Amino acid sequence: MPRETVIIECTEARKEGKRPSRYMTTRNKKTMQEKVEKMKYNPSLRRRTLHREIKA
């Protein structure tokens, strides 16, 4: 199976002392070896922030 499920976490929330939001997404291991980065909504900050892949 080339697709892998990964967890992405907010990068800005911990700096501001708030709870980070987490999302689950998939990536293709064959074509994307680097970590996943996406702009997603963080409810505790009430804005879109950069979310980066974490170790699961």
C-alpha distance matrix in Angstrom:
0.0 3.8 5.7 7.7 10.9 14.1 17.8 20.4 24.1 27.4 29.1 32.6 33.3 33.8 36.3 38.3 38.2 36.3 33.2 30.0 27.6 23.9 21.1 17.4 15.2 11.7 11.1 9.1 9.1 10.0 13.0 14.1 15.0 17.9 18.3 18.1 21.7 22.8 26.2 26.2 29.2 30.6 32.9 35.0 35.9 36.0 34.5 31.3 30.2 27.6 24.7 22.7 19.6 20.6 19.5 18.1
3.8 0.0 3.9 6.6 10.2 12.8 16.6 18.6 22.4 25.5 26.9 30.4 31.5 32.1 34.3 36.4 36.7 34.9 32.1 28.6 26.4 22.8 20.0 16.6 13.8 10.1 8.4 5.7 5.6 6.4 9.1 10.4 11.6 14.6 15.4 15.3 18.8 20.1 23.7 24.2 27.4 29.0 31.6 33.7 34.2 34.4 32.5 29.2 27.9 25.1 22.4 20.3 17.4 19.0 18.3 17.6
5.7 3.9 0.0 3.8 6.9 9.7 13.3 15.4 19.2 22.2 24.0 27.4 28.3 29.1 31.5 33.3 33.6 31.6 28.7 25.2 22.8 19.3 16.3 12.9 10.1 6.3 5.5 4.5 6.0 8.3 9.9 10.0 11.6 13.8 13.7 12.8 16.2 17.1 20.5 20.7 23.8 25.3 27.9 30.1 30.6 30.7 29.0 25.7 24.7 22.1 19.3 17.5 14.8 16.5 16.3 15.3
7.7 6.6 3.8 0.0 3.8 6.4 10.2 12.7 16.4 19.7 21.4 24.9 25.6 26.1 28.6 30.6 30.6 28.7 25.7 22.3 20.2 16.5 14.0 10.5 8.5 5.4 5.5 6.3 6.6 10.0 11.6 10.5 11.1 12.8 11.9 11.3 14.8 16.0 19.4 19.3 22.2 23.3 25.8 27.7 28.4 28.9 27.4 24.3 22.9 20.3 17.2 15.2 12.0 13.2 12.7 11.5
10.9 10.2 6.9 3.8 0.0 3.8 7.1 10.0 13.6 17.0 19.2 22.5 22.7 23.4 26.2 27.9 27.6 25.5 22.4 19.1 16.8 13.0 10.5 6.9 5.8 4.4 6.6 9.1 9.9 13.5 14.4 12.7 13.4 14.0 12.1 10.9 13.8 14.5 17.5 16.8 19.3 20.2 22.5 24.3 25.3 25.8 24.6 21.8 20.6 18.4 14.9 13.5 10.4 11.4 11.3 9.6
14.1 12.8 9.7 6.4 3.8 0.0 3.8 6.6 10.1 13.6 15.5 19.0 19.3 19.8 22.5 24.4 24.2 22.3 19.4 16.0 14.0 10.4 8.6 5.8 5.5 5.7 7.3 10.4 10.7 14.4 14.9 12.3 12.4 12.1 9.4 8.3 11.0 12.1 15.1 14.6 17.2 17.6 20.2 21.7 22.5 23.4 22.1 19.4 17.7 15.3 11.7 10.0 6.7 7.7 8.2 7.2
17.8 16.6 13.3 10.2 7.1 3.8 0.0 3.8 6.7 10.4 12.7 15.9 15.8 16.4 19.3 20.9 20.6 18.5 15.6 12.2 10.4 6.7 5.8 4.6 6.4 8.4 10.4 13.8 14.3 18.0 18.0 15.0 15.0 13.8 10.4 9.0 10.5 11.2 13.5 12.4 14.5 14.4 16.9 18.1 19.1 20.2 19.3 16.9 15.1 13.1 9.4 8.3 5.7 6.0 7.6 6.8
20.4 18.6 15.4 12.7 10.0 6.6 3.8 0.0 3.8 7.0 9.3 12.5 12.9 13.9 16.4 18.0 18.2 16.3 13.8 10.1 8.5 5.6 5.4 6.3 7.4 9.9 11.3 14.9 15.6 19.0 18.3 14.9 15.1 13.0 9.3 7.4 7.6 8.2 10.2 9.4 11.8 11.7 14.7 15.8 16.2 17.4 16.1 13.6 11.4 9.4 5.6 5.0 4.1 5.9 9.0 9.5
24.1 22.4 19.2 16.4 13.6 10.1 6.7 3.8 0.0 3.8 6.4 9.3 9.2 10.1 12.8 14.3 14.4 12.6 10.3 6.5 5.8 4.5 6.6 9.0 10.9 13.7 15.1 18.6 19.1 22.5 21.7 18.2 18.1 15.5 11.7 10.2 9.3 9.6 10.4 9.4 10.7 9.5 12.5 12.9 13.2 15.0 14.1 12.2 9.7 8.3 4.9 5.5 6.3 6.7 10.0 10.9
27.4 25.5 22.2 19.7 17.0 13.6 10.4 7.0 3.8 0.0 3.8 5.8 6.1 8.0 10.1 11.2 12.0 10.3 8.9 5.3 5.6 6.6 8.9 11.9 13.6 16.5 17.7 21.2 21.9 25.0 23.8 20.2 20.3 17.2 13.6 12.0 9.8 9.5 9.0 8.2 8.9 7.3 10.6 10.5 10.1 12.2 11.0 9.5 6.6 6.0 4.3 6.5 9.0 9.8 13.3 14.6
29.1 26.9 24.0 21.4 19.2 15.5 12.7 9.3 6.4 3.8 0.0 3.8 6.0 6.9 7.8 10.0 11.4 10.9 10.6 7.6 9.1 10.1 12.4 15.0 16.2 18.7 19.2 22.4 22.7 25.6 24.2 20.5 20.1 16.7 13.3 12.5 10.0 10.7 10.4 10.8 11.8 10.2 13.5 12.8 11.5 14.1 12.6 11.1 7.5 6.1 5.7 6.7 9.7 10.2 13.8 15.8
32.6 30.4 27.4 24.9 22.5 19.0 15.9 12.5 9.3 5.8 3.8 0.0 3.8 5.8 5.5 6.7 9.1 8.8 9.7 7.8 9.9 12.1 14.6 17.7 19.1 21.9 22.5 25.9 26.3 29.2 27.6 23.9 23.7 20.2 16.9 15.9 13.0 12.9 11.5 11.6 11.5 9.4 12.3 10.9 8.9 11.9 10.7 10.1 6.9 7.3 8.4 10.3 13.4 13.9 17.3 19.2
33.3 31.5 28.3 25.6 22.7 19.3 15.8 12.9 9.2 6.1 6.0 3.8 0.0 3.8 5.4 5.3 6.3 5.1 6.0 5.0 7.9 10.8 14.0 17.4 19.4 22.5 23.8 27.3 27.8 31.0 29.6 26.0 25.8 22.5 19.0 17.8 15.3 14.9 13.4 12.4 11.4 8.3 10.2 8.0 7.1 10.6 10.7 11.1 8.7 9.9 10.0 12.1 14.6 14.4 17.6 18.9
33.8 32.1 29.1 26.1 23.4 19.8 16.4 13.9 10.1 8.0 6.9 5.8 3.8 0.0 3.8 5.4 5.0 5.7 6.6 6.3 9.9 12.3 15.7 18.7 21.0 23.8 24.9 28.3 28.3 31.5 30.5 26.7 25.9 22.7 19.3 18.8 16.8 17.1 16.2 15.5 14.9 11.8 13.5 11.0 10.7 14.3 14.5 14.7 12.0 12.3 11.9 12.9 14.9 13.9 16.5 18.0
36.3 34.3 31.5 28.6 26.2 22.5 19.3 16.4 12.8 10.1 7.8 5.5 5.4 3.8 0.0 3.8 5.6 7.7 9.9 9.7 13.0 15.4 18.6 21.7 23.5 26.2 26.9 30.1 30.1 33.1 31.8 28.0 27.2 23.6 20.5 20.2 17.7 18.2 17.0 16.9 16.4 13.6 15.5 12.8 11.4 15.1 14.9 15.2 12.3 12.8 13.4 14.4 16.9 16.3 19.0 21.1
38.3 36.4 33.3 30.6 27.9 24.4 20.9 18.0 14.3 11.2 10.0 6.7 5.3 5.4 3.8 0.0 3.8 5.6 8.9 9.7 12.9 16.0 19.2 22.6 24.7 27.7 28.8 32.2 32.5 35.6 34.1 30.4 29.9 26.5 23.2 22.4 19.7 19.4 17.6 17.0 15.6 12.5 13.6 10.5 9.0 12.7 13.2 14.5 12.4 13.9 14.8 16.6 19.3 18.8 21.7 23.3
38.2 36.7 33.6 30.6 27.6 24.2 20.6 18.2 14.4 12.0 11.4 9.1 6.3 5.0 5.6 3.8 0.0 3.8 6.9 8.9 12.5 15.5 19.1 22.4 24.9 28.0 29.4 32.9 33.1 36.3 35.3 31.5 30.9 27.6 24.2 23.5 21.3 21.1 19.6 18.4 16.9 13.4 13.9 10.4 10.3 14.1 15.3 16.7 14.7 16.0 16.1 17.6 19.7 18.6 21.0 22.2
36.3 34.9 31.6 28.7 25.5 22.3 18.5 16.3 12.6 10.3 10.9 8.8 5.1 5.7 7.7 5.6 3.8 0.0 3.8 6.4 9.4 12.8 16.3 19.8 22.4 25.8 27.5 31.1 31.7 35.0 34.0 30.4 30.1 27.0 23.4 22.2 20.0 19.3 17.6 15.9 14.0 10.2 10.3 6.8 7.6 11.2 12.9 14.4 13.0 14.7 14.5 16.5 18.5 17.7 20.3 20.9
33.2 32.1 28.7 25.7 22.4 19.4 15.6 13.8 10.3 8.9 10.6 9.7 6.0 6.6 9.9 8.9 6.9 3.8 0.0 3.8 6.6 9.7 13.3 16.6 19.6 23.0 25.0 28.7 29.2 32.7 32.0 28.5 28.2 25.4 21.7 20.4 18.7 18.0 16.8 14.6 12.9 9.2 9.3 6.7 8.7 11.8 13.4 14.3 12.9 14.3 13.1 15.0 16.4 15.4 17.7 17.9
30.0 28.6 25.2 22.3 19.1 16.0 12.2 10.1 6.5 5.3 7.6 7.8 5.0 6.3 9.7 9.7 8.9 6.4 3.8 0.0 3.8 6.6 10.2 13.5 16.2 19.5 21.3 25.0 25.6 29.0 28.2 24.7 24.5 21.7 18.0 16.6 14.9 14.3 13.5 11.5 10.6 7.4 9.0 7.7 8.9 11.6 12.2 12.1 10.3 11.0 9.4 11.3 12.7 12.1 14.9 15.3
27.6 26.4 22.8 20.2 16.8 14.0 10.4 8.5 5.8 5.6 9.1 9.9 7.9 9.9 13.0 12.9 12.5 9.4 6.6 3.8 0.0 3.8 6.9 10.5 13.3 16.9 19.1 22.8 23.9 27.3 26.4 23.2 23.5 21.1 17.3 15.3 13.8 12.5 11.8 9.1 8.2 5.7 7.4 7.8 9.3 10.9 11.3 10.8 9.7 10.5 8.5 10.8 12.0 12.1 14.9 14.7
23.9 22.8 19.3 16.5 13.0 10.4 6.7 5.6 4.5 6.6 10.1 12.1 10.8 12.3 15.4 16.0 15.5 12.8 9.7 6.6 3.8 0.0 3.8 7.0 10.0 13.4 15.8 19.5 20.5 24.1 23.5 20.4 20.7 18.7 14.9 12.9 12.3 11.4 11.8 9.3 9.7 8.5 10.5 11.4 12.9 14.1 14.0 12.6 11.4 11.1 7.9 9.4 9.5 9.6 12.2 11.6
21.1 20.0 16.3 14.0 10.5 8.6 5.8 5.4 6.6 8.9 12.4 14.6 14.0 15.7 18.6 19.2 19.1 16.3 13.3 10.2 6.9 3.8 0.0 3.8 6.6 10.3 13.0 16.8 18.3 21.7 21.1 18.3 19.2 17.6 14.2 11.5 11.4 10.1 10.9 8.5 9.7 9.9 12.0 13.9 15.1 15.5 14.9 12.9 12.2 11.6 8.4 9.8 9.4 10.6 13.0 12.0
17.4 16.6 12.9 10.5 6.9 5.8 4.6 6.3 9.0 11.9 15.0 17.7 17.4 18.7 21.7 22.6 22.4 19.8 16.6 13.5 10.5 7.0 3.8 0.0 3.8 7.1 10.3 13.9 15.4 18.9 18.7 16.3 17.3 16.4 13.3 10.9 11.9 11.2 13.0 11.2 13.0 13.6 15.6 17.7 18.9 19.2 18.4 16.1 15.3 14.1 10.7 10.9 9.3 10.5 12.1 10.6
15.2 13.8 10.1 8.5 5.8 5.5 6.4 7.4 10.9 13.6 16.2 19.1 19.4 21.0 23.5 24.7 24.9 22.4 19.6 16.2 13.3 10.0 6.6 3.8 0.0 3.8 7.0 10.6 12.6 15.8 15.4 13.3 14.8 14.3 11.8 9.0 10.5 9.9 12.4 11.4 14.0 15.5 17.9 20.2 20.9 20.8 19.4 16.6 15.9 14.2 11.1 11.0 9.4 11.6 13.2 12.3
11.7 10.1 6.3 5.4 4.4 5.7 8.4 9.9 13.7 16.5 18.7 21.9 22.5 23.8 26.2 27.7 28.0 25.8 23.0 19.5 16.9 13.4 10.3 7.1 3.8 0.0 3.8 7.0 9.3 12.3 12.3 10.7 12.5 12.9 11.2 9.0 11.6 11.7 14.8 14.5 17.5 19.0 21.6 23.8 24.4 24.4 22.7 19.6 18.7 16.6 13.6 12.7 10.5 12.8 13.8 12.9
11.1 8.4 5.5 5.5 6.6 7.3 10.4 11.3 15.1 17.7 19.2 22.5 23.8 24.9 26.9 28.8 29.4 27.5 25.0 21.3 19.1 15.8 13.0 10.3 7.0 3.8 0.0 3.8 6.1 8.9 8.6 7.0 9.1 10.0 9.3 7.6 10.8 11.8 15.3 15.9 19.3 21.0 24.0 26.0 26.1 26.3 24.2 20.8 19.6 16.9 14.3 12.7 10.5 13.2 14.1 14.0
9.1 5.7 4.5 6.3 9.1 10.4 13.8 14.9 18.6 21.2 22.4 25.9 27.3 28.3 30.1 32.2 32.9 31.1 28.7 25.0 22.8 19.5 16.8 13.9 10.6 7.0 3.8 0.0 3.8 5.6 5.8 5.8 8.3 10.5 11.0 10.3 13.6 14.9 18.4 19.4 22.9 24.7 27.7 29.8 29.8 29.9 27.7 24.2 22.9 20.0 17.7 15.8 13.6 16.0 16.4 16.4
9.1 5.6 6.0 6.6 9.9 10.7 14.3 15.6 19.1 21.9 22.7 26.3 27.8 28.3 30.1 32.5 33.1 31.7 29.2 25.6 23.9 20.5 18.3 15.4 12.6 9.3 6.1 3.8 0.0 3.8 5.7 5.4 6.0 9.0 10.2 10.8 14.5 16.6 20.3 21.5 24.9 26.3 29.4 31.1 31.1 31.7 29.6 26.1 24.3 21.1 18.7 16.1 13.4 15.2 14.9 15.3
10.0 6.4 8.3 10.0 13.5 14.4 18.0 19.0 22.5 25.0 25.6 29.2 31.0 31.5 33.1 35.6 36.3 35.0 32.7 29.0 27.3 24.1 21.7 18.9 15.8 12.3 8.9 5.6 3.8 0.0 3.8 5.9 6.9 10.5 12.7 13.4 16.9 18.9 22.6 24.1 27.7 29.4 32.5 34.3 34.1 34.6 32.2 28.6 26.9 23.6 21.5 19.0 16.7 18.7 18.4 19.0
13.0 9.1 9.9 11.6 14.4 14.9 18.0 18.3 21.7 23.8 24.2 27.6 29.6 30.5 31.8 34.1 35.3 34.0 32.0 28.2 26.4 23.5 21.1 18.7 15.4 12.3 8.6 5.8 5.7 3.8 0.0 3.8 6.5 9.2 11.6 11.8 14.8 16.7 20.3 22.2 25.9 27.8 31.2 33.1 32.5 32.7 30.1 26.4 24.8 21.5 19.9 17.7 16.0 18.7 19.2 20.2
14.1 10.4 10.0 10.5 12.7 12.3 15.0 14.9 18.2 20.2 20.5 23.9 26.0 26.7 28.0 30.4 31.5 30.4 28.5 24.7 23.2 20.4 18.3 16.3 13.3 10.7 7.0 5.8 5.4 5.9 3.8 0.0 3.8 5.7 7.8 8.3 11.3 13.7 17.4 19.3 23.0 24.7 28.1 29.8 29.2 29.7 27.1 23.4 21.5 18.1 16.5 14.0 12.4 15.1 15.9 17.3
15.0 11.6 11.6 11.1 13.4 12.4 15.0 15.1 18.1 20.3 20.1 23.7 25.8 25.9 27.2 29.9 30.9 30.1 28.2 24.5 23.5 20.7 19.2 17.3 14.8 12.5 9.1 8.3 6.0 6.9 6.5 3.8 0.0 3.8 6.8 8.9 12.2 15.2 18.9 20.9 24.5 25.6 29.1 30.3 29.8 30.8 28.3 24.8 22.4 18.8 16.9 13.8 11.8 13.8 14.1 15.9
17.9 14.6 13.8 12.8 14.0 12.1 13.8 13.0 15.5 17.2 16.7 20.2 22.5 22.7 23.6 26.5 27.6 27.0 25.4 21.7 21.1 18.7 17.6 16.4 14.3 12.9 10.0 10.5 9.0 10.5 9.2 5.7 3.8 0.0 3.8 6.6 9.2 12.7 16.2 18.4 22.0 22.9 26.6 27.5 26.7 27.9 25.3 21.9 19.2 15.5 13.9 10.7 9.5 11.7 12.8 15.2
18.3 15.4 13.7 11.9 12.1 9.4 10.4 9.3 11.7 13.6 13.3 16.9 19.0 19.3 20.5 23.2 24.2 23.4 21.7 18.0 17.3 14.9 14.2 13.3 11.8 11.2 9.3 11.0 10.2 12.7 11.6 7.8 6.8 3.8 0.0 3.8 6.5 10.1 13.6 15.4 18.7 19.4 23.0 23.9 23.3 24.5 22.2 18.9 16.2 12.6 10.5 7.1 5.7 8.3 10.0 12.5
18.1 15.3 12.8 11.3 10.9 8.3 9.0 7.4 10.2 12.0 12.5 15.9 17.8 18.8 20.2 22.4 23.5 22.2 20.4 16.6 15.3 12.9 11.5 10.9 9.0 9.0 7.6 10.3 10.8 13.4 11.8 8.3 8.9 6.6 3.8 0.0 3.8 6.7 10.4 12.0 15.6 16.8 20.3 21.7 21.0 21.9 19.4 16.0 13.8 10.4 8.2 5.9 5.3 9.0 11.5 13.1
21.7 18.8 16.2 14.8 13.8 11.0 10.5 7.6 9.3 9.8 10.0 13.0 15.3 16.8 17.7 19.7 21.3 20.0 18.7 14.9 13.8 12.3 11.4 11.9 10.5 11.6 10.8 13.6 14.5 16.9 14.8 11.3 12.2 9.2 6.5 3.8 0.0 3.8 7.1 9.4 13.0 14.2 18.0 19.3 18.1 18.9 16.2 12.7 10.3 6.8 5.7 4.6 6.5 10.2 13.4 15.3
22.8 20.1 17.1 16.0 14.5 12.1 11.2 8.2 9.6 9.5 10.7 12.9 14.9 17.1 18.2 19.4 21.1 19.3 18.0 14.3 12.5 11.4 10.1 11.2 9.9 11.7 11.8 14.9 16.6 18.9 16.7 13.7 15.2 12.7 10.1 6.7 3.8 0.0 3.8 6.1 9.9 11.9 15.5 17.3 16.2 16.2 13.4 9.8 8.3 5.8 5.4 6.7 8.9 12.5 15.9 17.1
26.2 23.7 20.5 19.4 17.5 15.1 13.5 10.2 10.4 9.0 10.4 11.5 13.4 16.2 17.0 17.6 19.6 17.6 16.8 13.5 11.8 11.8 10.9 13.0 12.4 14.8 15.3 18.4 20.3 22.6 20.3 17.4 18.9 16.2 13.6 10.4 7.1 3.8 0.0 3.8 7.1 9.5 13.0 14.9 13.3 13.0 9.9 6.1 5.4 4.6 6.0 8.9 11.7 14.8 18.5 19.6
26.2 24.2 20.7 19.3 16.8 14.6 12.4 9.4 9.4 8.2 10.8 11.6 12.4 15.5 16.9 17.0 18.4 15.9 14.6 11.5 9.1 9.3 8.5 11.2 11.4 14.5 15.9 19.4 21.5 24.1 22.2 19.3 20.9 18.4 15.4 12.0 9.4 6.1 3.8 0.0 3.8 6.6 9.8 12.2 11.3 10.7 8.4 5.2 5.7 6.5 6.4 9.9 12.3 14.8 18.3 18.8
29.2 27.4 23.8 22.2 19.3 17.2 14.5 11.8 10.7 8.9 11.8 11.5 11.4 14.9 16.4 15.6 16.9 14.0 12.9 10.6 8.2 9.7 9.7 13.0 14.0 17.5 19.3 22.9 24.9 27.7 25.9 23.0 24.5 22.0 18.7 15.6 13.0 9.9 7.1 3.8 0.0 3.8 6.3 9.1 8.5 7.2 5.7 4.2 6.2 8.6 8.9 12.7 15.0 17.0 20.4 20.6
30.6 29.0 25.3 23.3 20.2 17.6 14.4 11.7 9.5 7.3 10.2 9.4 8.3 11.8 13.6 12.5 13.4 10.2 9.2 7.4 5.7 8.5 9.9 13.6 15.5 19.0 21.0 24.7 26.3 29.4 27.8 24.7 25.6 22.9 19.4 16.8 14.2 11.9 9.5 6.6 3.8 0.0 3.8 5.7 5.6 5.8 5.8 6.0 6.5 9.2 9.1 12.7 15.0 16.2 19.5 19.7
32.9 31.6 27.9 25.8 22.5 20.2 16.9 14.7 12.5 10.6 13.5 12.3 10.2 13.5 15.5 13.6 13.9 10.3 9.3 9.0 7.4 10.5 12.0 15.6 17.9 21.6 24.0 27.7 29.4 32.5 31.2 28.1 29.1 26.6 23.0 20.3 18.0 15.5 13.0 9.8 6.3 3.8 0.0 3.8 5.5 4.7 7.0 8.7 10.1 13.0 12.9 16.3 18.3 19.1 22.2 22.0
35.0 33.7 30.1 27.7 24.3 21.7 18.1 15.8 12.9 10.5 12.8 10.9 8.0 11.0 12.8 10.5 10.4 6.8 6.7 7.7 7.8 11.4 13.9 17.7 20.2 23.8 26.0 29.8 31.1 34.3 33.1 29.8 30.3 27.5 23.9 21.7 19.3 17.3 14.9 12.2 9.1 5.7 3.8 0.0 3.8 5.5 8.3 10.5 10.9 13.8 13.7 16.9 19.0 19.2 22.2 22.3
35.9 34.2 30.6 28.4 25.3 22.5 19.1 16.2 13.2 10.1 11.5 8.9 7.1 10.7 11.4 9.0 10.3 7.6 8.7 8.9 9.3 12.9 15.1 18.9 20.9 24.4 26.1 29.8 31.1 34.1 32.5 29.2 29.8 26.7 23.3 21.0 18.1 16.2 13.3 11.3 8.5 5.6 5.5 3.8 0.0 3.8 5.6 8.2 8.6 11.9 12.9 16.2 19.0 19.6 22.9 23.6
36.0 34.4 30.7 28.9 25.8 23.4 20.2 17.4 15.0 12.2 14.1 11.9 10.6 14.3 15.1 12.7 14.1 11.2 11.8 11.6 10.9 14.1 15.5 19.2 20.8 24.4 26.3 29.9 31.7 34.6 32.7 29.7 30.8 27.9 24.5 21.9 18.9 16.2 13.0 10.7 7.2 5.8 4.7 5.5 3.8 0.0 3.8 7.2 9.2 12.9 14.1 17.8 20.5 21.6 25.0 25.4
34.5 32.5 29.0 27.4 24.6 22.1 19.3 16.1 14.1 11.0 12.6 10.7 10.7 14.5 14.9 13.2 15.3 12.9 13.4 12.2 11.3 14.0 14.9 18.4 19.4 22.7 24.2 27.7 29.6 32.2 30.1 27.1 28.3 25.3 22.2 19.4 16.2 13.4 9.9 8.4 5.7 5.8 7.0 8.3 5.6 3.8 0.0 3.8 6.3 10.1 12.0 15.7 18.8 20.5 24.1 24.8
31.3 29.2 25.7 24.3 21.8 19.4 16.9 13.6 12.2 9.5 11.1 10.1 11.1 14.7 15.2 14.5 16.7 14.4 14.3 12.1 10.8 12.6 12.9 16.1 16.6 19.6 20.8 24.2 26.1 28.6 26.4 23.4 24.8 21.9 18.9 16.0 12.7 9.8 6.1 5.2 4.2 6.0 8.7 10.5 8.2 7.2 3.8 0.0 3.8 7.1 9.2 12.9 16.0 18.2 21.9 22.8
30.2 27.9 24.7 22.9 20.6 17.7 15.1 11.4 9.7 6.6 7.5 6.9 8.7 12.0 12.3 12.4 14.7 13.0 12.9 10.3 9.7 11.4 12.2 15.3 15.9 18.7 19.6 22.9 24.3 26.9 24.8 21.5 22.4 19.2 16.2 13.8 10.3 8.3 5.4 5.7 6.2 6.5 10.1 10.9 8.6 9.2 6.3 3.8 0.0 3.8 6.3 9.8 13.3 15.3 19.1 20.4
27.6 25.1 22.1 20.3 18.4 15.3 13.1 9.4 8.3 6.0 6.1 7.3 9.9 12.3 12.8 13.9 16.0 14.7 14.3 11.0 10.5 11.1 11.6 14.1 14.2 16.6 16.9 20.0 21.1 23.6 21.5 18.1 18.8 15.5 12.6 10.4 6.8 5.8 4.6 6.5 8.6 9.2 13.0 13.8 11.9 12.9 10.1 7.1 3.8 0.0 3.8 6.6 10.2 12.7 16.5 18.2
24.7 22.4 19.3 17.2 14.9 11.7 9.4 5.6 4.9 4.3 5.7 8.4 10.0 11.9 13.4 14.8 16.1 14.5 13.1 9.4 8.5 7.9 8.4 10.7 11.1 13.6 14.3 17.7 18.7 21.5 19.9 16.5 16.9 13.9 10.5 8.2 5.7 5.4 6.0 6.4 8.9 9.1 12.9 13.7 12.9 14.1 12.0 9.2 6.3 3.8 0.0 3.8 6.9 9.3 13.1 14.5
22.7 20.3 17.5 15.2 13.5 10.0 8.3 5.0 5.5 6.5 6.7 10.3 12.1 12.9 14.4 16.6 17.6 16.5 15.0 11.3 10.8 9.4 9.8 10.9 11.0 12.7 12.7 15.8 16.1 19.0 17.7 14.0 13.8 10.7 7.1 5.9 4.6 6.7 8.9 9.9 12.7 12.7 16.3 16.9 16.2 17.8 15.7 12.9 9.8 6.6 3.8 0.0 3.8 6.5 10.2 12.2
19.6 17.4 14.8 12.0 10.4 6.7 5.7 4.1 6.3 9.0 9.7 13.4 14.6 14.9 16.9 19.3 19.7 18.5 16.4 12.7 12.0 9.5 9.4 9.3 9.4 10.5 10.5 13.6 13.4 16.7 16.0 12.4 11.8 9.5 5.7 5.3 6.5 8.9 11.7 12.3 15.0 15.0 18.3 19.0 19.0 20.5 18.8 16.0 13.3 10.2 6.9 3.8 0.0 3.8 7.0 8.9
20.6 19.0 16.5 13.2 11.4 7.7 6.0 5.9 6.7 9.8 10.2 13.9 14.4 13.9 16.3 18.8 18.6 17.7 15.4 12.1 12.1 9.6 10.6 10.5 11.6 12.8 13.2 16.0 15.2 18.7 18.7 15.1 13.8 11.7 8.3 9.0 10.2 12.5 14.8 14.8 17.0 16.2 19.1 19.2 19.6 21.6 20.5 18.2 15.3 12.7 9.3 6.5 3.8 0.0 3.8 6.2
19.5 18.3 16.3 12.7 11.3 8.2 7.6 9.0 10.0 13.3 13.8 17.3 17.6 16.5 19.0 21.7 21.0 20.3 17.7 14.9 14.9 12.2 13.0 12.1 13.2 13.8 14.1 16.4 14.9 18.4 19.2 15.9 14.1 12.8 10.0 11.5 13.4 15.9 18.5 18.3 20.4 19.5 22.2 22.2 22.9 25.0 24.1 21.9 19.1 16.5 13.1 10.2 7.0 3.8 0.0 3.8
18.1 17.6 15.3 11.5 9.6 7.2 6.8 9.5 10.9 14.6 15.8 19.2 18.9 18.0 21.1 23.3 22.2 20.9 17.9 15.3 14.7 11.6 12.0 10.6 12.3 12.9 14.0 16.4 15.3 19.0 20.2 17.3 15.9 15.2 12.5 13.1 15.3 17.1 19.6 18.8 20.6 19.7 22.0 22.3 23.6 25.4 24.8 22.8 20.4 18.2 14.5 12.2 8.9 6.2 3.8 0.0
